[in-house]
Structure formats: structure tokens, C-alpha cells
Amino acid sequence: MTGGLESALAEASSPSWTRRARAGRDLASFADVPEAAEVLVRLLLDAEDTAVTRRTAEALARTGTTAAVRLIALAVVEADDNRADWLQTGVHDARVGPDGVPDVAEACAKLAQDQEEPVRRGAAEISAWAAGTSR
């Protein structure tokens, strides 16, 4: 593993919400690495602070890869309504940000064919957010 990945994985367990949020941002580009993916889902569902959820979702949506959006989809099906709202807000923040982001709808279209039913359900929910319809 690279040093950046290792330090971000360590920060993900910090008691500080700001460090966990930073870890989510730093790990987003490693969404296709199994160790990082597992930690990212945990950060998306952070039980202690919704800011970690929101910022990690935003970072993954900004990455825009199928692997990154897949992690958000997995979190969506596990999240309670409050956490899902913050996941949606993070995705929304990425889409309307000043730099623009890759179209998450494109990744969701690919995930609609995923072998795992929870991924397909989560991707459908994210697609609804991107289309402007939601829960």
C-alpha cells in the first residue's frame, strides 16, 4: 500500500470527526481497493457525525467512478432515513459544486446491472436523486 492510503486508513478510525471526514476525502480515489472500500462504507455510515457521511459521499461522487458510486449505493441500502438524507446531500453537493463532477447517473446505469441486488437498489435511489426525484 502507498503511504497516503495507509495514513488515510489510520485517520478513518480517529475520534475526531474532521479527521474521519478528511480520511473519507483522501480515500475516495482508492474506492476500488478492497481495504479502502470497506473503510469508506463505514465512513459513509459514520454513527457519530453526519458531517463524515456527507463529506465522504461528496468525495466519492466527485470521483465519479463506478467503484466510488457503488460504495454510496451500498451505504444507501444500509442507511436509516436520516443518514440517507445526508448521503443524498453529499451527492447533491458534489453535483452542484463549482468544479462540476462526472455524471453519477452514468455510473448508476452501469450499477443497475450489478450482480448484487442491494447495489442495484442503492443505484436506483441515487439515480432518483440525480433526476430530481427522491424519497
Buried (B, 14 or more C-beta within 10 A) or exposed (E): EEEEBEEBBEBBEEEEBEBBBBBBBBBBBBBBBEEBBEBBBBBBBBEEBBBBBBBBBBBBBBBBBBBBBBBBBBBBBBBEEEBBBBBBBBBBBBBEEEEEBBEBBEBBEEBBEBEEEEBBBBBBBBBBBBEEEEE
